[in-house]
Amino acid sequence: MDRGPLEYVALGLIVFVALFLIYAIIFIHDIPYKIAQKRNHPHQEAIHYGGWVSMFTLHAIWPFLWIWATLYDADRGYQFSSESSASNQQMLDKLAALEKRVAAFESGQTDKSSKQSVSGEAPTS
C-alpha cells in the first residue's frame, strides 16, 4: 500500500502535539517554582520537588504549591500585613531593652538608667 504525503504530515502533527503537551505540562508544573525564585523563597527546592511529585499525584498538591510559593514575600516573610513589621520592631526594641537591664543586673550595676522601664518612661529624679 502506498502512503501519501498527507499521512506523513498527520504523523508529524501527532508527534508535534505530543511533544508540545509534554512540554506544556512540565512548564505549568514549574510555575510555583518560578514564583518562589522570583520572591526569593527560602523553600524553593521543596516547591520545585513538590511540582514534580504533583505530576505523579494527578496534580492534587499543585494548588497548594502555588499558594505556598505566593504567600512568602522577601520583605515581610509569611506575615500578612505591613503593620506587623512595625509592631515586630517595637517588640525587638523592648527585648533589647530587657536584655540590657538583665545584663546590668547580673553585673551588679543598678544605676538609674538600668531602672528605666521597658515602656520608655523617663527615670525619676
Backbone as CSV, one residue per row, in Angstrom:
resi,resn,N_x,N_y,N_z,CA_x,CA_y,CA_z,C_x,C_y,C_z
1,MET,0.840,-1.168,0.000,0.000,0.000,0.000,0.886,1.232,0.000
2,ASP,0.563,2.163,-0.830,1.346,3.391,-0.999,0.872,4.441,-0.003
3,ARG,1.817,4.975,0.736,1.458,6.026,1.713,1.607,7.377,1.039
4,GLY,0.585,8.176,1.207,0.606,9.500,0.616,1.305,10.499,1.516
5,PRO,1.628,11.656,1.000,2.322,12.678,1.801,1.451,13.208,2.938
6,LEU,0.135,13.093,2.808,-0.745,13.576,3.865,-0.612,12.743,5.139
7,GLU,-0.315,11.461,4.998,-0.137,10.610,6.161,1.132,10.999,6.929
8,TYR,2.158,11.393,6.225,3.387,11.838,6.894,3.171,13.180,7.597
9,VAL,2.370,14.028,7.014,2.036,15.303,7.658,1.236,15.035,8.927
10,ALA,0.282,14.087,8.856,-0.518,13.750,10.037,0.359,13.149,11.133
11,LEU,1.289,12.272,10.760,2.207,11.689,11.739,3.083,12.768,12.375
12,GLY,3.590,13.669,11.572,4.384,14.780,12.102,3.577,15.657,13.042
13,LEU,2.318,15.894,12.708,1.443,16.705,13.560,1.173,16.001,14.884
14,ILE,0.965,14.690,14.855,0.738,13.938,16.090,1.975,13.996,16.982
15,VAL,3.159,13.816,16.420,4.399,13.884,17.203,4.579,15.285,17.777
16,PHE,4.327,16.308,16.976,4.456,17.686,17.436,3.499,17.972,18.593
17,VAL,2.249,17.571,18.474,1.264,17.816,19.537,1.644,17.062,20.803
18,ALA,2.114,15.828,20.672,2.522,15.060,21.848,3.697,15.732,22.557
19,LEU,4.696,16.148,21.818,5.841,16.840,22.429,5.436,18.167,23.052
20,PHE,4.537,18.882,22.390,4.063,20.155,22.927,3.308,19.947,24.236
21,LEU,2.474,18.921,24.322,1.731,18.653,25.556,2.665,18.273,26.698
22,ILE,3.682,17.476,26.410,4.649,17.116,27.453,5.377,18.361,27.950
23,TYR,5.809,19.221,27.042,6.492,20.460,27.425,5.554,21.366,28.221
24,ALA,4.292,21.458,27.804,3.326,22.327,28.493,3.082,21.847,29.919
25,ILE,2.983,20.546,30.105,2.766,20.010,31.452,3.953,20.326,32.351
26,ILE,5.160,20.143,31.846,6.352,20.446,32.640,6.434,21.946,32.929
27,PHE,6.119,22.768,31.954,6.166,24.222,32.148,5.151,24.657,33.200
28,ILE,3.945,24.124,33.139,2.897,24.505,34.093,3.280,24.077,35.511
29,HIS,3.888,22.929,35.661,4.253,22.468,36.993,5.465,23.200,37.545
30,ASP,6.175,23.935,36.737,7.286,24.751,37.231,6.872,26.171,37.601
31,ILE,5.629,26.526,37.393,5.184,27.888,37.710,5.367,28.214,39.196
32,PRO,4.939,27.369,40.155,5.197,27.717,41.558,6.680,27.880,41.870
33,TYR,7.527,27.072,41.244,8.967,27.196,41.471,9.487,28.530,40.932
34,LYS,8.993,28.949,39.782,9.410,30.242,39.219,8.965,31.384,40.128
35,ILE,7.753,31.277,40.687,7.268,32.293,41.626,8.164,32.311,42.862
36,ALA,8.519,31.133,43.370,9.379,31.052,44.562,10.750,31.654,44.292
37,GLN,11.285,31.429,43.103,12.576,32.030,42.750,12.474,33.544,42.718
38,LYS,11.413,34.047,42.111,11.242,35.490,41.986,11.097,36.154,43.347
39,ARG,10.436,35.489,44.274,10.211,36.050,45.607,11.316,35.697,46.597
40,ASN,12.357,34.999,46.131,13.475,34.587,46.979,12.977,33.763,48.173
41,HIS,12.139,32.795,47.879,11.510,31.942,48.883,12.556,31.042,49.521
42,PRO,12.509,30.865,50.851,13.512,30.010,51.488,13.329,28.519,51.189
43,HIS,12.163,28.119,50.672,11.893,26.710,50.389,11.749,26.455,48.892
44,GLN,12.575,27.093,48.099,12.480,26.961,46.638,12.617,25.522,46.172
45,GLU,13.592,24.822,46.699,13.833,23.453,46.240,12.687,22.530,46.619
46,ALA,12.112,22.715,47.798,10.980,21.882,48.205,9.788,22.121,47.287
47,ILE,9.560,23.355,46.903,8.470,23.668,45.982,8.752,23.064,44.613
48,HIS,10.007,23.102,44.186,10.370,22.521,42.895,10.142,21.005,42.888
49,TYR,10.600,20.321,43.925,10.392,18.880,44.007,8.909,18.556,44.150
50,GLY,8.183,19.399,44.879,6.745,19.188,45.017,6.027,19.276,43.682
51,GLY,6.507,20.135,42.793,5.923,20.218,41.459,6.090,18.928,40.685
52,TRP,7.255,18.301,40.817,7.474,17.015,40.137,6.643,15.909,40.769
53,VAL,6.543,15.920,42.089,5.715,14.921,42.764,4.249,15.110,42.381
54,SER,3.851,16.353,42.176,2.469,16.643,41.807,2.072,15.979,40.491
55,MET,3.011,15.795,39.594,2.684,15.124,38.338,2.293,13.669,38.577
56,PHE,2.854,13.058,39.604,2.550,11.663,39.899,1.357,11.500,40.828
57,THR,0.886,12.590,41.428,-0.290,12.537,42.295,-1.512,13.118,41.589
58,LEU,-1.476,13.120,40.275,-2.576,13.626,39.452,-2.905,15.082,39.789
59,HIS,-1.876,15.865,40.039,-1.967,17.316,40.240,-2.713,17.699,41.516
60,ALA,-2.817,16.781,42.455,-3.577,17.052,43.675,-2.911,18.105,44.552
61,ILE,-1.575,18.129,44.608,-0.906,19.060,45.517,-0.440,20.338,44.817
62,TRP,-0.613,20.419,43.516,-0.125,21.576,42.776,-0.743,22.895,43.245
63,PRO,-2.065,22.979,43.505,-2.608,24.256,44.009,-2.007,24.677,45.339
64,PHE,-1.681,23.695,46.189,-1.074,24.030,47.474,0.355,24.555,47.292
65,LEU,1.046,24.027,46.291,2.382,24.547,45.988,2.304,25.992,45.511
66,TRP,1.303,26.283,44.700,1.097,27.646,44.215,0.866,28.584,45.396
67,ILE,-0.022,28.184,46.306,-0.318,29.019,47.483,0.931,29.186,48.333
68,TRP,1.663,28.108,48.558,2.876,28.153,49.368,3.899,29.102,48.764
69,ALA,4.036,29.089,47.457,5.014,29.951,46.791,4.590,31.412,46.830
70,THR,3.300,31.685,46.751,2.850,33.074,46.690,2.679,33.707,48.067
71,LEU,2.591,32.925,49.136,2.410,33.513,50.466,3.654,34.225,50.970
72,TYR,4.821,33.805,50.532,6.064,34.369,51.053,6.425,35.648,50.309
73,ASP,6.865,36.643,51.063,7.363,37.886,50.489,8.707,38.175,51.145
74,ALA,9.682,38.547,50.360,11.035,38.751,50.885,11.080,39.856,51.937
75,ASP,10.219,40.857,51.822,10.226,41.961,52.787,9.536,41.595,54.095
76,ARG,8.433,40.838,54.003,7.616,40.564,55.179,7.655,39.124,55.638
77,GLY,8.205,38.236,54.870,8.163,36.825,55.232,6.775,36.278,54.959
78,TYR,6.254,35.523,55.905,4.912,34.960,55.751,3.843,35.830,56.389
79,GLN,4.218,36.988,56.914,3.236,37.839,57.574,2.315,38.461,56.547
80,PHE,1.100,38.729,56.974,0.074,39.139,56.029,-0.165,40.637,55.973
81,SER,0.407,41.408,56.877,0.192,42.852,56.809,1.505,43.576,57.088
82,SER,1.628,44.763,56.534,2.863,45.520,56.726,2.920,46.154,58.112
83,GLU,1.748,46.312,58.794,1.756,46.894,60.133,2.445,45.979,61.124
84,SER,2.413,44.684,60.878,3.015,43.754,61.824,4.533,43.922,61.884
85,SER,5.160,44.381,60.793,6.602,44.586,60.840,6.957,45.740,61.775
86,ALA,6.082,46.759,61.858,6.320,47.850,62.801,6.177,47.351,64.235
87,SER,5.164,46.531,64.501,4.999,46.002,65.850,6.124,45.035,66.185
88,ASN,6.631,44.306,65.196,7.778,43.431,65.442,8.999,44.238,65.833
89,GLN,9.197,45.383,65.203,10.336,46.232,65.539,10.197,46.753,66.959
90,GLN,8.974,47.120,67.363,8.764,47.572,68.741,9.072,46.447,69.723
91,MET,8.641,45.237,69.384,8.917,44.107,70.267,10.413,43.825,70.351
92,LEU,11.109,43.963,69.232,12.561,43.758,69.247,13.257,44.833,70.075
93,ASP,12.758,46.062,70.005,13.331,47.135,70.819,13.119,46.861,72.308
94,LYS,11.911,46.400,72.656,11.629,46.073,74.052,12.504,44.918,74.523
95,LEU,12.688,43.936,73.670,13.535,42.797,74.017,14.976,43.252,74.238
96,ALA,15.466,44.134,73.385,16.826,44.643,73.552,16.962,45.416,74.858
97,ALA,15.935,46.198,75.216,15.971,46.945,76.471,15.964,45.988,77.658
98,LEU,15.168,44.932,77.573,15.132,43.950,78.660,16.466,43.222,78.789
99,GLU,17.064,42.871,77.676,18.365,42.205,77.730,19.418,43.120,78.344
100,LYS,19.321,44.398,78.041,20.261,45.369,78.600,20.082,45.472,80.117
101,ARG,18.819,45.478,80.563,18.545,45.553,82.002,19.036,44.302,82.717
102,VAL,18.791,43.129,82.112,19.228,41.876,82.733,20.750,41.853,82.825
103,ALA,21.422,42.289,81.783,22.880,42.318,81.810,23.384,43.268,82.886
104,ALA,22.693,44.404,83.051,23.096,45.356,84.082,22.885,44.780,85.479
105,PHE,21.762,44.091,85.686,21.507,43.494,86.998,22.475,42.365,87.294
106,GLU,22.826,41.596,86.296,23.757,40.492,86.501,25.158,40.993,86.820
107,SER,25.518,42.128,86.262,26.860,42.656,86.525,26.897,43.494,87.793
108,GLY,25.756,43.660,88.450,25.728,44.387,89.707,25.545,45.881,89.551
109,GLN,25.316,46.350,88.352,25.096,47.769,88.136,23.605,48.046,88.270
110,THR,23.250,48.872,89.235,21.845,49.228,89.418,21.694,50.738,89.407
111,ASP,22.277,51.368,88.412,22.142,52.818,88.323,20.749,53.166,87.801
112,LYS,20.463,54.435,87.736,19.132,54.902,87.355,18.778,54.534,85.917
113,SER,19.754,54.465,85.036,19.445,54.144,83.644,18.976,52.695,83.493
114,SER,19.445,51.797,84.350,19.009,50.412,84.248,17.654,50.196,84.888
115,LYS,17.213,51.133,85.745,15.898,51.019,86.365,14.815,51.604,85.491
116,GLN,15.183,52.136,84.373,14.203,52.723,83.460,13.266,51.631,82.951
117,SER,12.014,51.979,82.846,11.002,51.000,82.444,11.185,50.633,80.980
118,VAL,10.745,49.449,80.628,10.843,48.973,79.252,9.942,49.784,78.350
119,SER,8.872,50.334,78.875,7.928,51.091,78.039,8.483,52.436,77.611
120,GLY,9.605,52.832,78.127,10.239,54.060,77.678,9.998,55.236,78.602
121,GLU,9.553,54.980,79.828,9.327,56.086,80.763,10.671,56.682,81.181
122,ALA,10.663,57.954,81.446,11.864,58.638,81.885,12.164,58.257,83.328
123,PRO,13.431,58.137,83.687,13.757,57.803,85.081,13.388,58.948,86.016
124,THR,12.948,58.572,87.197,12.549,59.603,88.173,13.777,60.124,88.877
125,SER,13.755,61.439,89.221,14.904,62.055,89.866,14.712,62.165,91.341
